[in-house]
């Protein structure tokens, strides 16, 4: 086997290895972006919930206010739980991707 052929085979082998590594890092980066989006949605939901509670307090609606009966609060809490669960799932996905590298 000539040196040229050995060199070509080595370059192809390492080129493929490099491409596989790059693909893995790209997948991890994509999941990190998804987490950032979920965290942004979580922050927005919590901000809206806080503003809603402040508005209720400022309008003296707390005297007849039932937290367990308010649909906005219930929906906001469900959204926050969902965002947190999805964030944890994405973090686990990243750990699995790191193991594959």
N, C-alpha and C positions, 0 to 999 in steps of 0.2 A: 504494500500500500504506500502510495506516495505521501510525502509530507503535505502536499496541497490537499489531498483527499482527507487526511486526518484532521487538518486544520478546518476544513469546511464542515466536517461532521461535528467537531467540537463547537464551532460557532453556532451551528444549527441547534445542537443540544442545549447550550447555554442561552441561546436566544429564546427557545421555547420555555426554559425554566424562568427566565426574566419575564416573559409575557404572562406566565401563570401567576407569578408573584404580583405583578402589576394589576392583574385582574382581581386578585384577592384584596389588594389595598383599595381598589376602586369600589368594590362591594362594601367594604367597611366604611369608606367615606360616605357612600350613599345612605347607609343606615344611620350614620351620625347626623346627616342632614335631616332625615326623617325624625330623629329624636328631637332635634332643635325645633322643628316645626310643631311637634306635639307639645314641647315645653312652652312654646309661644302661645299655642291654643289654651293650654292649662293656665298660664298667667293671665290671659285675656278673660277667661271664664271666671277666675278668682277675682279679678279686678271688677268685673261686672256684678258679681255677687256682692262684693263689698260695697260698691256704689249703691246697689239696690237696698241693702240693709241701712246704709247711712240715710238714704232718701226716706225710707220708712220711719226711721227714728226722727229725722228733722220734721216730718209731717205729722208727728205724734200718732202714728198708726200702730205703735207698739202696745197700746192699751188693749186693743182687740186683735192683736197680731198672733197668729198661731203658726209657728215654724213648721209644724208637721203637716199643716194643711195647705201650705203655699206651694203652688206648682212650679213657680220660677226657681225657688230654692231647691226643691226636689230635683228638678231637671239639671240645675247647675251642679249639684252634688253628684248626680249620676255621671255627668260629663267629666268632672274632675277624677272620679274613680276610674272611668274608662281611659282617660289620658294617662293616668299614673300606671295603670295596668299595661297599656300599650308601650309606654316608655320602658318598663321593666322587661317586657318581652323583647324589645329591640336591643336592649343591653345584653340580654342573654344570646341573642342572635349574633351580636358582635363577638362575644366570647367564643361561640362555636366557629365563626369564621376565622378567628385568630388561631384556633387549634388546627384548622385545616392547612394553614400556611406552612 
